[in-house]
Amino acid sequence: MAFDERTLYEIARHYHELGKTQNEIADSLGISRSQVSRALKQAQDEGIVVIHVIPPEFDFSDLEAGLCSRFGLDDAVVILGSPDPSRLLTQNLGMAGAKYLDKTLKAGHVIGVSWGATLRELVAALNGTKPNPREILVVPLLGGQGQASPDLQVNDIASRVSMVFGGSHLYLHAPSFVDTPEARATMMNDSNIRNVADKWATADLAVMGIGCFVPPSTLLEEGGFPPDELVELTKMGVVGDICMRFFDVHGEPVDTPLGERIIGASLEQLRSLERVVAVAGGVNKAQAILGALRTGVVDVLITDDVAARKVLEMAS
């Protein structure tokens, strides 16, 4: 049985706001309890019901100050972490990133976004919080990730961020890396791609994840790299990436054959932006976060306390 929007609203209101039981609602409408249960789920799926779970407050101001002091950051946000990486941690990082983005984005801003699981959760959190609309332009900072899941793709993330703010976006119809440097040169000369690429060094804000080579890793699982290339990158000292630009633990760019084939913003372009926000956590990413901070690209870090402590420990 399908319910219209008005009926879904009434069922949800009686259950969540008026405290009626599912049996009471079923009796009043002449339907079964299982139909009420399905209606409540549908109401949540369609955004009629939005559930917020508010975590207890933890004071990590010492870690935030330590990160800012040690790496010259403009700001740092540290949330409660966990000993092991988990989907829940990624979701919590996404919520913290969404809150920061909502606070920071102004009308007229151009924002660049990357791809990955943390950005996917940031978008999901924005959808749940329903921020006030503002006219922004969202642009992808690199091409697509081959056969990666649709909700991880940069074009999907760009379009969903723009939609939640009521802004606009551009698509980048290109892969993140191509077969040859010549193919890259040809694509970068395309006017549609140049229209996006021209904004990589002029955006007001960029928000991105940090890729790592320690499982669990979206870069390893969904990045589309052949196994032999991953082995070679590790041998060359690569610990992580920002927008498919690889670096070692000292923050030095690692010159790889892939570099000439990547369609995406360079570290130099990202470094020139007024504010680059990196959202990444989990102890498995500590070395990659350390390397990313040492590149000089990141202005704001949103992470968890376990990763923050490990990063500061390794940096000392």
Stockholm file with secondary structure:
# STOCKHOLM 1.0

chainA/1-316         MAFDERTLYEIARHYHELGKTQNEIADSLGISRSQVSRALKQAQDEGIVVIHVIPPEFDFSDLEAGLCSRFGLDDAVVILGSPDPSRLLTQNLGMAGAKYLDKTLKAGHVIGVSWGATLRELVAALNGTKPNPREILVVPLLGGQGQASPDLQVNDIASRVSMVFGGSHLYLHAPSFVDTPEARATMMNDSNIRNVADKWATADLAVMGIGCFVPPSTLLEEGGFPPDELVELTKMGVVGDICMRFFDVHGEPVDTPLGERIIGASLEQLRSLERVVAVAGGVNKAQAILGALRTGVVDVLITDDVAARKVLEMAS
#=GR chainA/1-316 SS CCCCHHHHHHHHIIIIISCCCHHHHHHHHTCCHHHHHHHHHHHHHTTSSCCCCCCCCCCCHHHHHHHHHHHTCSEEEEECCCSSCCHHHHHHHHHHHHHHHHHHCCTTCEEEECCSHHHHHHHHHHHHHCCCCCCCEEEESBCBCTTCCGGGSHHHHHHHHHHHHTCEECCCCSBSBCSCHHHHHHHHTSHHHHHHHTTTTTCSEEEECCEESSSSCHHHHHSCCCHHHHHHHHHTTCCEEETTEEECTTSCBCCCGGGGTBCBCCHHHHHTSSCEEEECCSGGGHHHHHHHHHTTCCSEEEEEHHHHHHHHHHHC
#=GC SS_cons         CCCCHHHHHHHHIIIIISCCCHHHHHHHHTCCHHHHHHHHHHHHHTTSSCCCCCCCCCCCHHHHHHHHHHHTCSEEEEECCCSSCCHHHHHHHHHHHHHHHHHHCCTTCEEEECCSHHHHHHHHHHHHHCCCCCCCEEEESBCBCTTCCGGGSHHHHHHHHHHHHTCEECCCCSBSBCSCHHHHHHHHTSHHHHHHHTTTTTCSEEEECCEESSSSCHHHHHSCCCHHHHHHHHHTTCCEEETTEEECTTSCBCCCGGGGTBCBCCHHHHHTSSCEEEECCSGGGHHHHHHHHHTTCCSEEEEEHHHHHHHHHHHC
//
